[in-house]
Amino acid sequence: MPQSPATPLPSPKERRRLREAKSLSHADLAAKIGVTRETVRSWETGRTNPRGRKRETYAKLLNANANANGNADPEERQHSTEETKTTFAKTLTKGAKPPTPTTTPAPTPTTHRHPVRTKPTPGGKSTSRPQPAAKRAAKPRTPAPLASAAAANGHIRPLPVRVTRPQTARHPDLTPAQAFDALCARCAPGLVRQTYLLTGRRGLAHESVERAFQLAWQRWPEVAIDRDPAGWVRAAAYEYAMSPWHRFRPSQRHPDAPPAQPADRAFLDVLLSLPPAQRRTLMLYDGIGLDLPETAAETEASTPATANRLLHAREAIAERLPDLADPEALHLRLAEVGKAEKLRLPKADRVRTGSEYRARFWTRAAIAFTALIIGATALTLRNAPTHYEPPQAPGRAISGVPPRMGPGPLTYEDTTLREKLRAELPNGQERLTPRAE
């Protein structure tokens, strides 16, 4: 079941991007909040989250950086749009000609793609307007670090971004369950195919996506306000699918049945032979179409390291499959192999039910474990001694007494007595019967 909402924070990769946009190091941001730089680094990787006053301070700093970079909050943009519509409606009601908004050239989109904020003036004129999506999509963008690295290699060219980062439309009239079901129905098919290409196992792909959506439903207040809910779920699915602990599971000891087509089988073998980091980078950049900074943020690596991983992965694939040396052909091949397999898709209602059941199970298990500890503690206190009992003193050696010796040789008297006893006492029943004398 959903947890109670706290101060909203961006996703871990967005936190890192906002810090780098202001040219702040981990130490600078940690000094402003009053924590160590290792704590800030763990917040940006998603391992931990701030709490209490530190969370509020961290959120204010990130919001200040976002506003300084032109990343207005979606609610503020919606409020501004509503004010603009109200101003135009009042002008039309009075019978005056609506003012023509002046257009200013929009900045070229970089690592983040947000429309320019529309800010109405008292006269009803808007100083700027969002650039049309068609014109923005028509502009090819090539990541600068990858372009320089590809130019150095010569034979591998970078792949321009083809797909913009998906955004979840926020409808205030939808319930949390309906919004979650819409996100699951839209993102689950693609995530199952992607995790299958990363692992080569159909069951593990289905399980990874289902676990990721269960985690998203448990943290739905945080996921619902995220800039990219689909990216949040994708990162969780990738982390679970590529966990090295799966190799110890008995069900994962034997590989799955390979694809039916020989070409798909050869491509999947080459893809699974890559290191996990290169495989994930290739899937994010060439498979999904993220740009290089977003790929670096999601894989928790620097931009040069991500570019090197991508180039090495392309070289390894081009060496064994020369037909896929072109990045566009590689992109199409990734999509074709993923769609060719019949994979199970998680159902939204089952995911929500399983997530709530898992939350109740672990809650009850924690309560039972706590009660067990309390009972054991009470039993120990009940049976514990109430007074001090001094331990027994160790034994001490006694002086003046000769030590006991073993049997030695018989003396003359002992020998005579032994012969007398043997001669007088019979060996039969008479030996046990006393004689009257």
N, C-alpha and C positions, 0 to 999 in steps of 0.2 A: 504494500500500500504506500502511496506517496508520503514523503516525509514533510515536516513543517518547513516552509520557505525561510531563508535567511537573507542576508544582504547579497544581492545578485553580483556575480563575478563573471567575467568573460571566460572563454575556454582557455586551457593552459597555453596553447600555441598563440592565441590572441594576446595573452598577457605578455608573452615573450616579444611579440611583434610590437606592442605598444611601448615596451621598455626600450627596444632597439630603435624605435622611431624617434625617441627623445635623446638618443645617444647616452643612455644611462647604463652603467655596469651593475652587476649584482651587488657590489659593495655600496655603490651610491644609493640604490633603492633600499637596501637593507638599513643604511644609516638613517634614512628618512622615516622608516617604519619603526626602527628600534629592534631589529632582529639580526641574525647572522646571514651572510650571503648564501650559506648552504641551505638555509630555510627558504630563501627566495628562489633558489634553484629548484628545490623540491616542489614549490608552488607552481613553477612554470612547467615542470614535467608532469604534474598531475598526481604525484605520489601522495601529497598531503594538501590540505586546504586550510587557510587561516580561519581563526575563530575570534569571536568577541570584538574588542576594540581594534585589534590588529587587522581583522577582516574589513572593518569599516574604513580604516585609514588606507589600506591597500586598495579598496574599491574607489575611494576618492582620488587617489593618485592616478589610477588607471583611467577613470572618467575624465580627469583633467588632461591627460595625454591624448585621449580619444578626441576630446573637443578641440584641442590644439591642432590636431591633424585633420580636422574636418570630418571626423567620424561621429556624426550626431546620433543620438539614440533613436531607434525606430519610433518610439512613442512621441518624441519631440518632433520628428519629421512629420508624423501623422497629425499632430496638433498644429504644426505650422501650415500644413496643407489645408486643414479645416478652416483656419483663420483666413487663408487666401480665398477659399471658396465663399466664405461669408462676406468678405469685402466685395468680391465681384457680384454676389447676389444683391447686396445693397445698392451697388451702382446701377445694375440693371433695373431695379425697382424704381429708382428715381428717374429713369428715362434717359440717363446720360449714356454716352458711348463708353463702353468699357475700355480702360486704358490698355495699350499694347505693351506687354512686358518686354523690357530690353534684355537681350541675350548676351551673356558674356561667355567667352570660350571656356569650356570645361577643361580641367587639367587632364592630362593623359593618365589613365589608370595604371597603377603600379601593382604592388603585391596585394593591396586590398582594393576591392571594386565596390564603391558606394556611390550613389548618385549625389550630385552637389545639392546641398541643403537649400531649400527655397525659403527665403526670409522676406515676408511682406513688409512694406513700408506703410506709414500712416495714410498715404495717398492712394493705397490700393495697388501700387506697382511692385512687382517682384524684381529684385535686383538680379536674380539668376534663376535658372531653371535646370532640371536634370537633363543631361544629354540623352538623346534617344538611344534605346537599347540596340537598335539595328546598326546605328553608326558606331557604337562602342564595340559591338561584336565584329564589325567589318575591319577594324584596325588590327593587324597582326602584331603580336607582342612576342619578343624573343628575350628570354632571361639573359642579362648581360654576363653573369659569371659562367653560365653554361656555354654561351656563344664564344667567349674567349677560349674556354677549354676545348671546345669542338674545333675552333680554328687551329689550335695547336696540333690537334691530332690529324686534321685534314680530311679524313674519309668519313667521319660521322658528323652529321649536321644536327643541330638541336631541333626539337619538335615544338612548334608554336602551340600556345595554349588553345585548345579547341572548345573546351567546355568551361563555363563559368561555375563558380562554387554554388551549389544549390542552397537556396534559402527556404526555410519553412514559412509559409504564409501564416500570419497570426490572425486568426479570426476570433474576435471576442465572443461570438455567439456559440462557439464550439466548446463542449465540455472537455476536460483533460483526457478522458477515455477516447472521445472521438478524434481529437488531435493526434493522440498516440496511434490510433488505428490508421489514420491517414498517413502518418510518417512510416509506419511499418509496411503498409501496402505499397508505398512508393519506393522505398529503399531496399526492402528485403530481397527482391529478385536479383538485383545487381550485386548486393553484398554476398549472397550465396555463391554466385558465379565467381566473384573475385576471391573469396576464401578457398574455393575449390582449386583455382589456379595456383594459389599460394601453398597449399598443402597436398593436393592430389588425392584427397580423401573426401568422399561425398558425405559420409556420416559426420565427420569432424566439421565440415563446412556448415552443415545444418545446425549442429550443436553450438558452434561459435556464434553464429548470427542470432540464434535464440537466446543464448546467454547475454549477448550484448544488448538486445532489446529488453530483457528482464532487468538488467542493471539500469537501463535508461528509464524504465517505468518506476523503479525504486527511487531514482533521483530526478523524477520528472520536473519538479519545480526548477531545478538547475538546468536541465536540458531544454525546457520550453523557452527559456529566455536566452539561450545560447545563440550566437550569430549563425552557427552552422550546426543544427541538430543532427543532420545526416553525417557530417564529419565526426561528430562526437561518437555516434554509434559505430561508424566505420573504424575509428581508432580502437574502440573497445573490442570489436570483432577481430581485428588483426592481431591485437595483443594476445587474445585467448587462442586464436588459431595457431599462431607461431610460437606458442610457449614450448620450451624444451622439455617440460615435464610430461608431455604426452607420450614420449617414447617409452616410459615405464608402464604404461597402461597395457594390459593384456590384449585389448581389442585393437591396439595400434601396432602390434608386432608384425602383422602381415599386411602387405600393400593391397590396395583396392584393385579391382579389375581395370585394366587400361582402357582408353577410348577405343571405339570400334574402328575408326579410320586410321590407317597407318600414318598419315601426315599429322593428325592430331596427337597420336601417340608419340611420334618423334619430337614434336614441339613441346609437349608436356614433360618429356624426359629431359630435354635441354633446360627448360625453365626450372624444374626441380633440382637440377644439378648446380644451380647458382647458390651462393651463400644467402641466408635469410635476409640480411640487410639489403643486398642488391636486388633480391627478388621483390621485396616490398617497395623499394624505391622505383623500380621499373613499373610496378603495377600502378603506383600513384601517379607517376609522370606520364608514361606512355599509355597505360590502360585507362585511367580516369581522366587525365588531362589537367592535373594541378600544375601550377607554375613551380619554379624551383624553390623560392622561399617558403611556400606553403608545404611543399614536400619535405624540406629540411626541418620545418617546425614539427610536422607530424611524426617524423622518424627520429626526432630528438638528436639531430646532428647539425653540424655547420653547413653552410651553403657550399663551400668548396668540397667538403667531404661527400655531400650528396651528389654533386656534379661528377666526381670521380667514380662513385658507385654506379651511377647511371651509364657513364661511358664504358666502364669495364663490363657491365652487364650486356650492353649492346654489342661490344666486341666479341664476347663469348658466344652470343647467339648468332652473330653474323659469321663467325668462324665455322660453326657447325651447320648453320642453315643460311647459305648466302642469299637466298631469296628474301630474307627478312632484314637485310642491311638497311633498308629504308625505314625510318621511324613511322611513316604513315602506314606502310605495309605491316609493321609490327603491331601498331595500334589496331588495325582491322583484324589481324590474326588473333590477338588476345580476345577480342569481342566474339569472333566466330567460335573459338574453342570453348569459351564459356557458355555460349548459347546452345552448343551441340549436345551438351549433357543434360539428362533429365534429373533435376535435383529437387529435393523436397524443400518447400517453402514454409517458414514458420507462420502460424496463424496468430493474428493479433489478440483475439480473445483468449486463446490458449497461453500466449506469452504473458498476458496480464494475470491470468489465473495462476500460472506457475510461479510468477514473481511474487505474488501475494502469499502463495502457499510456502514458498521458500523463506520469505520474511517471517511468517508465523512459525515455521519449523525452527529456525535458528533463534528466534526470540524465546520460544518455549524451551529449547535446549539450553540457552543461557540461564533461564530462570531455574531449570532443574539442576544444572551444574552448581549454580549459586546456592540453592537449597541444600544440595548434597554437602557442599563445603561447610555451610552453617551447621548442619546436623552432625558432621564429623567433629567440628570444633566443640559443639555442645557436649557430645559424648566424651570427648577427651577431657573436658573440664569436669564432667561429672565423675569420672573414674580416676582422676588424678589425685595423688595423696594430698591431704590437707595439712600435714605437719612434717617436720624434717626428721628423717631417720638416718642417723649417722652410719656410715658403712662399717663393716666388721674390720677390726685391725688385723693385719697380716700376722701369721705365726712367727714366733722367735725361737731360735735354737737354745736348748737347755744345756748348761755346762755341768760337768762332773759325772755324767752318766756315760758309761762306755757304750759304744754303738753295738747293735745286735750283730752277731756273727753267724755265719752259716754253719752247718754240721761239719765236724772235723773227724779225725781218726778216733776209733773206740779205745778206751783204756782197758786195762786188764780186768777191772771189776765189771765194766760194761760187757765185755766179751763173755765173762763167766755167767752173768745174769742172763744173757741172751741164750746161751747153751742150756741153761737150766730150764728156762721157759719152753724151749723147743722140746726138751726131753719129757717134761712132766705133762704138758697140755696136749691132749689128743687132737686129731684133726677132724673128728666126726662130730656127732650130735652131742657127745659128752662134753665137748668144749664149751657148749652154750648152756649146759645144765649144771648148776652148782652142786657140789658134793657136800653132804653133811659130815661134819667131822666131830 
